[in-house]
Amino acid sequence: MNNLGMFNQIYEVVKSIPKGCVMSYGTVASIIGRPRSSRFVGFALHQNPKQQEIPCHRVVFKDGSLSPAFAFGGINAQKDLLTAEGITFADGKVNMKKHAVKLN
């Protein structure tokens, strides 16, 4: 599969993250069948062509940390977007126990 195909798979997964929830880069990578490609997920989200449709702000590091390289305004913009959706933080990190998407 080429990069464009993987990008589209990543975007579809990210579009499925409900408002008020987050998913880690690694989880997205695992869902598309590439469990060792979390950095590639970050690269794809940095290229997000449709910020209003693809909520890349809902993807965070596995420990709940936000990306200092958030492409659409930086780390503070990402935190503001998540806070507006009701995401809570502890010690500057997303409360993953409360907000991470639960996979079956």
N, CA, C and O atoms as a GROMACS GRO file, in nm:
protein
  416
    1MET      N    1   0.085  -0.118   0.000
    1MET     CA    2   0.000   0.000   0.000
    1MET      C    3   0.089   0.124   0.000
    1MET      O    4   0.191   0.129   0.069
    2ASN      N    5   0.049   0.223  -0.078
    2ASN     CA    6   0.129   0.346  -0.083
    2ASN      C    7   0.092   0.439   0.033
    2ASN      O    8  -0.004   0.416   0.106
    3ASN      N    9   0.171   0.546   0.046
    3ASN     CA   10   0.149   0.640   0.157
    3ASN      C   11   0.011   0.703   0.153
    3ASN      O   12  -0.051   0.721   0.258
    4LEU      N   13  -0.039   0.736   0.035
    4LEU     CA   14  -0.171   0.798   0.025
    4LEU      C   15  -0.279   0.705   0.078
    4LEU      O   16  -0.371   0.748   0.147
    5GLY      N   17  -0.267   0.576   0.046
    5GLY     CA   18  -0.363   0.479   0.097
    5GLY      C   19  -0.358   0.468   0.249
    5GLY      O   20  -0.461   0.459   0.314
    6MET      N   21  -0.237   0.470   0.304
    6MET     CA   22  -0.223   0.465   0.450
    6MET      C   23  -0.276   0.594   0.513
    6MET      O   24  -0.342   0.590   0.616
    7PHE      N   25  -0.246   0.708   0.450
    7PHE     CA   26  -0.299   0.835   0.501
    7PHE      C   27  -0.451   0.827   0.509
    7PHE      O   28  -0.510   0.864   0.610
    8ASN      N   29  -0.515   0.780   0.404
    8ASN     CA   30  -0.661   0.773   0.402
    8ASN      C   31  -0.714   0.679   0.509
    8ASN      O   32  -0.817   0.708   0.570
    9GLN      N   33  -0.646   0.567   0.534
    9GLN     CA   34  -0.687   0.477   0.642
    9GLN      C   35  -0.677   0.548   0.776
    9GLN      O   36  -0.767   0.538   0.860
   10ILE      N   37  -0.567   0.620   0.797
   10ILE     CA   38  -0.546   0.694   0.922
   10ILE      C   39  -0.657   0.797   0.939
   10ILE      O   40  -0.714   0.810   1.048
   11TYR      N   41  -0.687   0.871   0.833
   11TYR     CA   42  -0.789   0.975   0.843
   11TYR      C   43  -0.926   0.915   0.876
   11TYR      O   44  -1.003   0.975   0.952
   12GLU      N   45  -0.957   0.799   0.821
   12GLU     CA   46  -1.085   0.735   0.851
   12GLU      C   47  -1.092   0.694   0.999
   12GLU      O   48  -1.196   0.712   1.063
   13VAL      N   49  -0.985   0.641   1.052
   13VAL     CA   50  -0.982   0.604   1.194
   13VAL      C   51  -1.001   0.728   1.280
   13VAL      O   52  -1.080   0.727   1.375
   14VAL      N   53  -0.928   0.834   1.248
   14VAL     CA   54  -0.934   0.956   1.329
   14VAL      C   55  -1.074   1.018   1.322
   14VAL      O   56  -1.122   1.073   1.421
   15LYS      N   57  -1.138   1.011   1.207
   15LYS     CA   58  -1.274   1.063   1.194
   15LYS      C   59  -1.371   0.987   1.285
   15LYS      O   60  -1.475   1.041   1.323
   16SER      N   61  -1.338   0.863   1.320
   16SER     CA   62  -1.427   0.782   1.403
   16SER      C   63  -1.412   0.810   1.553
   16SER      O   64  -1.491   0.758   1.633
   17ILE      N   65  -1.314   0.889   1.593
   17ILE     CA   66  -1.294   0.919   1.735
   17ILE      C   67  -1.406   1.014   1.779
   17ILE      O   68  -1.416   1.125   1.727
   18PRO      N   69  -1.488   0.973   1.873
   18PRO     CA   70  -1.599   1.059   1.915
   18PRO      C   71  -1.552   1.186   1.987
   18PRO      O   72  -1.444   1.189   2.047
   19LYS      N   73  -1.633   1.287   1.979
   19LYS     CA   74  -1.608   1.410   2.053
   19LYS      C   75  -1.599   1.375   2.201
   19LYS      O   76  -1.679   1.296   2.252
   20GLY      N   77  -1.501   1.433   2.270
   20GLY     CA   78  -1.482   1.405   2.412
   20GLY      C   79  -1.394   1.286   2.439
   20GLY      O   80  -1.374   1.247   2.554
   21CYS      N   81  -1.340   1.226   2.333
   21CYS     CA   82  -1.252   1.110   2.345
   21CYS      C   83  -1.120   1.135   2.272
   21CYS      O   84  -1.111   1.224   2.187
   22VAL      N   85  -1.021   1.057   2.306
   22VAL     CA   86  -0.892   1.064   2.238
   22VAL      C   87  -0.844   0.923   2.206
   22VAL      O   88  -0.898   0.824   2.256
   23MET      N   89  -0.743   0.917   2.122
   23MET     CA   90  -0.679   0.791   2.086
   23MET      C   91  -0.530   0.819   2.074
   23MET      O   92  -0.491   0.930   2.036
   24SER      N   93  -0.448   0.723   2.106
   24SER     CA   94  -0.303   0.743   2.093
   24SER      C   95  -0.259   0.717   1.949
   24SER      O   96  -0.328   0.649   1.872
   25TYR      N   97  -0.144   0.772   1.915
   25TYR     CA   98  -0.086   0.748   1.782
   25TYR      C   99  -0.069   0.598   1.760
   25TYR      O  100  -0.098   0.548   1.651
   26GLY      N  101  -0.022   0.527   1.862
   26GLY     CA  102   0.000   0.384   1.851
   26GLY      C  103  -0.128   0.306   1.830
   26GLY      O  104  -0.129   0.207   1.756
   27THR      N  105  -0.235   0.348   1.893
   27THR     CA  106  -0.363   0.282   1.875
   27THR      C  107  -0.412   0.299   1.731
   27THR      O  108  -0.458   0.203   1.669
   28VAL      N  109  -0.400   0.420   1.678
   28VAL     CA  110  -0.438   0.443   1.539
   28VAL      C  111  -0.355   0.352   1.448
   28VAL      O  112  -0.409   0.287   1.358
   29ALA      N  113  -0.225   0.346   1.472
   29ALA     CA  114  -0.136   0.262   1.392
   29ALA      C  115  -0.179   0.116   1.399
   29ALA      O  116  -0.180   0.046   1.298
   30SER      N  117  -0.212   0.068   1.518
   30SER     CA  118  -0.255  -0.071   1.534
   30SER      C  119  -0.384  -0.100   1.458
   30SER      O  120  -0.399  -0.205   1.396
   31ILE      N  121  -0.476  -0.007   1.464
   31ILE     CA  122  -0.606  -0.025   1.396
   31ILE      C  123  -0.587  -0.040   1.246
   31ILE      O  124  -0.659  -0.118   1.183
   32ILE      N  125  -0.493   0.032   1.188
   32ILE     CA  126  -0.473   0.020   1.042
   32ILE      C  127  -0.380  -0.096   1.007
   32ILE      O  128  -0.343  -0.114   0.891
   33GLY      N  129  -0.343  -0.176   1.108
   33GLY     CA  130  -0.260  -0.292   1.083
   33GLY      C  131  -0.111  -0.265   1.075
   33GLY      O  132  -0.036  -0.346   1.022
   34ARG      N  133  -0.068  -0.150   1.126
   34ARG     CA  134   0.073  -0.112   1.126
   34ARG      C  135   0.114  -0.072   1.267
   34ARG      O  136   0.143   0.046   1.291
   35PRO      N  137   0.118  -0.166   1.361
   35PRO     CA  138   0.139  -0.132   1.502
   35PRO      C  139   0.271  -0.062   1.534
   35PRO      O  140   0.284  -0.003   1.641
   36ARG      N  141   0.366  -0.068   1.446
   36ARG     CA  142   0.495  -0.003   1.471
   36ARG      C  143   0.509   0.129   1.394
   36ARG      O  144   0.620   0.177   1.373
   37SER      N  145   0.397   0.185   1.351
   37SER     CA  146   0.401   0.304   1.266
   37SER      C  147   0.339   0.428   1.329
   37SER      O  148   0.280   0.511   1.260
   38SER      N  149   0.352   0.442   1.461
   38SER     CA  150   0.291   0.557   1.527
   38SER      C  151   0.351   0.690   1.478
   38SER      O  152   0.279   0.790   1.469
   39ARG      N  153   0.479   0.692   1.445
   39ARG     CA  154   0.539   0.815   1.392
   39ARG      C  155   0.481   0.850   1.256
   39ARG      O  156   0.462   0.967   1.223
   40PHE      N  157   0.451   0.748   1.177
   40PHE     CA  158   0.390   0.772   1.047
   40PHE      C  159   0.251   0.831   1.065
   40PHE      O  160   0.209   0.917   0.987
   41VAL      N  161   0.179   0.786   1.166
   41VAL     CA  162   0.047   0.844   1.196
   41VAL      C  163   0.063   0.993   1.224
   41VAL      O  164  -0.013   1.075   1.172
   42GLY      N  165   0.162   1.028   1.305
   42GLY     CA  166   0.187   1.170   1.333
   42GLY      C  167   0.220   1.248   1.208
   42GLY      O  168   0.173   1.360   1.190
   43PHE      N  169   0.300   1.189   1.120
   43PHE     CA  170   0.334   1.254   0.993
   43PHE      C  171   0.208   1.277   0.910
   43PHE      O  172   0.190   1.385   0.854
   44ALA      N  173   0.122   1.176   0.901
   44ALA     CA  174  -0.002   1.189   0.824
   44ALA      C  175  -0.091   1.298   0.881
   44ALA      O  176  -0.149   1.378   0.806
   45LEU      N  177  -0.103   1.302   1.014
   45LEU     CA  178  -0.190   1.404   1.075
   45LEU      C  179  -0.134   1.543   1.059
   45LEU      O  180  -0.209   1.641   1.053
   46HIS      N  181  -0.003   1.554   1.051
   46HIS     CA  182   0.059   1.684   1.028
   46HIS      C  183   0.025   1.735   0.887
   46HIS      O  184   0.029   1.856   0.862
   47GLN      N  185  -0.008   1.643   0.797
   47GLN     CA  186  -0.044   1.678   0.660
   47GLN      C  187  -0.196   1.686   0.642
   47GLN      O  188  -0.244   1.698   0.528
   48ASN      N  189  -0.272   1.679   0.748
   48ASN     CA  190  -0.419   1.675   0.746
   48ASN      C  191  -0.476   1.778   0.648
   48ASN      O  192  -0.460   1.898   0.668
   49PRO      N  193  -0.541   1.731   0.541
   49PRO     CA  194  -0.593   1.824   0.441
   49PRO      C  195  -0.728   1.886   0.478
   49PRO      O  196  -0.770   1.984   0.416
   50LYS      N  197  -0.795   1.830   0.579
   50LYS     CA  198  -0.931   1.876   0.613
   50LYS      C  199  -0.947   1.883   0.764
   50LYS      O  200  -1.010   1.796   0.825
   51GLN      N  201  -0.890   1.985   0.823
   51GLN     CA  202  -0.890   1.996   0.969
   51GLN      C  203  -1.031   1.995   1.027
   51GLN      O  204  -1.052   1.942   1.136
   52GLN      N  205  -1.127   2.052   0.957
   52GLN     CA  206  -1.264   2.057   1.009
   52GLN      C  207  -1.331   1.920   1.007
   52GLN      O  208  -1.424   1.895   1.085
   53GLU      N  209  -1.286   1.829   0.920
   53GLU     CA  210  -1.346   1.696   0.908
   53GLU      C  211  -1.267   1.587   0.980
   53GLU      O  212  -1.324   1.488   1.026
   54ILE      N  213  -1.136   1.607   0.989
   54ILE     CA  214  -1.048   1.506   1.047
   54ILE      C  215  -0.994   1.563   1.179
   54ILE      O  216  -0.900   1.642   1.177
   55PRO      N  217  -1.051   1.523   1.293
   55PRO     CA  218  -1.017   1.584   1.422
   55PRO      C  219  -0.883   1.535   1.478
   55PRO      O  220  -0.879   1.463   1.578
   56CYS      N  221  -0.775   1.575   1.413
   56CYS     CA  222  -0.643   1.526   1.454
   56CYS      C  223  -0.605   1.571   1.594
   56CYS      O  224  -0.514   1.514   1.655
   57HIS      N  225  -0.673   1.672   1.648
   57HIS     CA  226  -0.645   1.715   1.785
   57HIS      C  227  -0.681   1.606   1.886
   57HIS      O  228  -0.638   1.613   2.001
   58ARG      N  229  -0.760   1.507   1.844
   58ARG     CA  230  -0.801   1.399   1.934
   58ARG      C  231  -0.699   1.285   1.940
   58ARG      O  232  -0.725   1.183   2.005
   59VAL      N  233  -0.585   1.301   1.875
   59VAL     CA  234  -0.480   1.199   1.880
   59VAL      C  235  -0.365   1.253   1.965
   59VAL      O  236  -0.313   1.362   1.940
   60VAL      N  237  -0.328   1.176   2.066
   60VAL     CA  238  -0.227   1.218   2.163
   60VAL      C  239  -0.127   1.105   2.185
   60VAL      O  240  -0.145   0.994   2.135
   61PHE      N  241  -0.022   1.133   2.260
   61PHE     CA  242   0.075   1.029   2.295
   61PHE      C  243   0.010   0.932   2.394
   61PHE      O  244  -0.087   0.968   2.460
   62LYS      N  245   0.064   0.811   2.403
   62LYS     CA  246   0.001   0.706   2.486
   62LYS      C  247  -0.010   0.743   2.633
   62LYS      O  248  -0.096   0.690   2.703
   63ASP      N  249   0.076   0.833   2.680
   63ASP     CA  250   0.068   0.876   2.820
   63ASP      C  251  -0.024   0.996   2.840
   63ASP      O  252  -0.037   1.048   2.951
   64GLY      N  253  -0.088   1.039   2.732
   64GLY     CA  254  -0.180   1.153   2.740
   64GLY      C  255  -0.115   1.287   2.709
   64GLY      O  256  -0.183   1.390   2.710
   65SER      N  257   0.013   1.286   2.681
   65SER     CA  258   0.083   1.411   2.646
   65SER      C  259   0.034   1.462   2.511
   65SER      O  260  -0.007   1.385   2.424
   66LEU      N  261   0.039   1.592   2.495
   66LEU     CA  262   0.001   1.654   2.369
   66LEU      C  263   0.125   1.674   2.282
   66LEU      O  264   0.238   1.674   2.332
   67SER      N  265   0.102   1.691   2.155
   67SER     CA  266   0.213   1.708   2.061
   67SER      C  267   0.261   1.852   2.058
   67SER      O  268   0.183   1.942   2.030
   68PRO      N  269   0.389   1.874   2.086
   68PRO     CA  270   0.442   2.011   2.076
   68PRO      C  271   0.444   2.058   1.930
   68PRO      O  272   0.459   2.177   1.903
   69ALA      N  273   0.429   1.964   1.836
   69ALA     CA  274   0.432   1.998   1.694
   69ALA      C  275   0.291   1.997   1.633
   69ALA      O  276   0.277   1.980   1.512
   70PHE      N  277   0.187   2.014   1.714
   70PHE     CA  278   0.051   2.016   1.661
   70PHE      C  279   0.044   2.117   1.548
   70PHE      O  280   0.072   2.235   1.567
   71ALA      N  281   0.006   2.070   1.431
   71ALA     CA  282   0.017   2.148   1.307
   71ALA      C  283  -0.078   2.266   1.298
   71ALA      O  284  -0.056   2.355   1.216
   72PHE      N  285  -0.180   2.270   1.379
   72PHE     CA  286  -0.282   2.374   1.363
   72PHE      C  287  -0.286   2.469   1.482
   72PHE      O  288  -0.391   2.491   1.541
   73GLY      N  289  -0.170   2.525   1.514
   73GLY     CA  290  -0.164   2.627   1.617
   73GLY      C  291  -0.079   2.592   1.737
   73GLY      O  292  -0.068   2.672   1.830
   74GLY      N  293  -0.018   2.475   1.737
   74GLY     CA  294   0.069   2.438   1.848
   74GLY      C  295  -0.004   2.369   1.961
   74GLY      O  296  -0.124   2.346   1.956
   75ILE      N  297   0.073   2.337   2.063
   75ILE     CA  298   0.024   2.258   2.176
   75ILE      C  299  -0.091   2.326   2.250
   75ILE      O  300  -0.184   2.259   2.296
   76ASN      N  301  -0.086   2.459   2.263
   76ASN     CA  302  -0.192   2.529   2.334
   76ASN      C  303  -0.324   2.523   2.258
   76ASN      O  304  -0.430   2.513   2.318
   77ALA      N  305  -0.317   2.530   2.124
   77ALA     CA  306  -0.438   2.520   2.042
   77ALA      C  307  -0.499   2.380   2.056
   77ALA      O  308  -0.620   2.365   2.065
   78GLN      N  309  -0.413   2.277   2.059
   78GLN     CA  310  -0.463   2.141   2.075
   78GLN      C  311  -0.533   2.127   2.211
   78GLN      O  312  -0.642   2.070   2.219
   79LYS      N  313  -0.471   2.178   2.314
   79LYS     CA  314  -0.531   2.169   2.448
   79LYS      C  315  -0.664   2.244   2.452
   79LYS      O  316  -0.761   2.194   2.511
   80ASP      N  317  -0.671   2.362   2.390
   80ASP     CA  318  -0.795   2.438   2.388
   80ASP      C  319  -0.906   2.361   2.317
   80ASP      O  320  -1.020   2.359   2.364
   81LEU      N  321  -0.874   2.298   2.204
   81LEU     CA  322  -0.974   2.220   2.130
   81LEU      C  323  -1.024   2.103   2.214
   81LEU      O  324  -1.144   2.076   2.218
   82LEU      N  325  -0.935   2.034   2.281
   82LEU     CA  326  -0.975   1.921   2.365
   82LEU      C  327  -1.056   1.966   2.486
   82LEU      O  328  -1.157   1.904   2.520
   83THR      N  329  -1.012   2.072   2.549
   83THR     CA  330  -1.085   2.125   2.666
   83THR      C  331  -1.227   2.165   2.626
   83THR      O  332  -1.322   2.142   2.701
   84ALA      N  333  -1.242   2.225   2.509
   84ALA     CA  334  -1.374   2.266   2.461
   84ALA      C  335  -1.466   2.146   2.440
   84ALA      O  336  -1.588   2.161   2.441
   85GLU      N  337  -1.409   2.027   2.422
   85GLU     CA  338  -1.488   1.906   2.405
   85GLU      C  339  -1.511   1.832   2.538
   85GLU      O  340  -1.572   1.726   2.540
   86GLY      N  341  -1.463   1.890   2.647
   86GLY     CA  342  -1.484   1.830   2.778
   86GLY      C  343  -1.373   1.738   2.824
   86GLY      O  344  -1.387   1.671   2.926
   87ILE      N  345  -1.263   1.733   2.751
   87ILE     CA  346  -1.148   1.651   2.791
   87ILE      C  347  -1.085   1.713   2.915
   87ILE      O  348  -1.066   1.834   2.922
   88THR      N  349  -1.054   1.629   3.013
   88THR     CA  350  -0.990   1.677   3.135
   88THR      C  351  -0.842   1.638   3.137
   88THR      O  352  -0.801   1.541   3.074
   89PHE      N  353  -0.766   1.716   3.211
   89PHE     CA  354  -0.622   1.699   3.218
   89PHE      C  355  -0.577   1.686   3.363
   89PHE      O  356  -0.641   1.739   3.454
   90ALA      N  357  -0.468   1.614   3.382
   90ALA     CA  358  -0.402   1.605   3.512
   90ALA      C  359  -0.253   1.617   3.485
   90ALA      O  360  -0.197   1.543   3.404
   91ASP      N  361  -0.190   1.709   3.552
   91ASP     CA  362  -0.046   1.733   3.533
   91ASP      C  363  -0.012   1.760   3.387
   91ASP      O  364   0.093   1.717   3.338
   92GLY      N  365  -0.100   1.831   3.317
   92GLY     CA  366  -0.075   1.869   3.178
   92GLY      C  367  -0.100   1.761   3.075
   92GLY      O  368  -0.075   1.781   2.957
   93LYS      N  369  -0.150   1.645   3.120
   93LYS     CA  370  -0.176   1.533   3.028
   93LYS      C  371  -0.324   1.498   3.030
   93LYS      O  372  -0.392   1.516   3.131
   94VAL      N  373  -0.372   1.446   2.917
   94VAL     CA  374  -0.510   1.400   2.908
   94VAL      C  375  -0.530   1.286   3.006
   94VAL      O  376  -0.445   1.198   3.019
   95ASN      N  377  -0.642   1.287   3.074
   95ASN     CA  378  -0.681   1.176   3.161
   95ASN      C  379  -0.722   1.059   3.070
   95ASN      O  380  -0.837   1.048   3.030
   96MET      N  381  -0.625   0.972   3.039
   96MET     CA  382  -0.647   0.863   2.944
   96MET      C  383  -0.747   0.760   2.996
   96MET      O  384  -0.821   0.701   2.918
   97LYS      N  385  -0.748   0.737   3.127
   97LYS     CA  386  -0.844   0.639   3.182
   97LYS      C  387  -0.987   0.683   3.155
   97LYS      O  388  -1.075   0.600   3.133
   98LYS      N  389  -1.008   0.812   3.157
   98LYS     CA  390  -1.143   0.865   3.138
   98LYS      C  391  -1.178   0.888   2.991
   98LYS      O  392  -1.292   0.869   2.952
   99HIS      N  393  -1.079   0.931   2.909
   99HIS     CA  394  -1.113   0.979   2.774
   99HIS      C  395  -1.063   0.895   2.658
   99HIS      O  396  -1.103   0.921   2.544
  100ALA      N  397  -0.977   0.796   2.682
  100ALA     CA  398  -0.927   0.714   2.570
  100ALA      C  399  -1.040   0.627   2.515
  100ALA      O  400  -1.118   0.570   2.591
  101VAL      N  401  -1.046   0.617   2.384
  101VAL     CA  402  -1.144   0.529   2.319
  101VAL      C  403  -1.119   0.387   2.365
  101VAL      O  404  -1.005   0.339   2.363
  102LYS      N  405  -1.224   0.321   2.406
  102LYS     CA  406  -1.214   0.182   2.450
  102LYS      C  407  -1.234   0.091   2.329
  102LYS      O  408  -1.338   0.097   2.263
  103LEU      N  409  -1.135   0.008   2.301
  103LEU     CA  410  -1.144  -0.085   2.189
  103LEU      C  411  -1.183  -0.222   2.242
  103LEU      O  412  -1.144  -0.261   2.352
  104ASN      N  413  -1.260  -0.296   2.164
  104ASN     CA  414  -1.302  -0.430   2.204
  104ASN      C  415  -1.194  -0.531   2.175
  104ASN      O  416  -1.212  -0.650   2.202
   0.00000   0.00000   0.00000
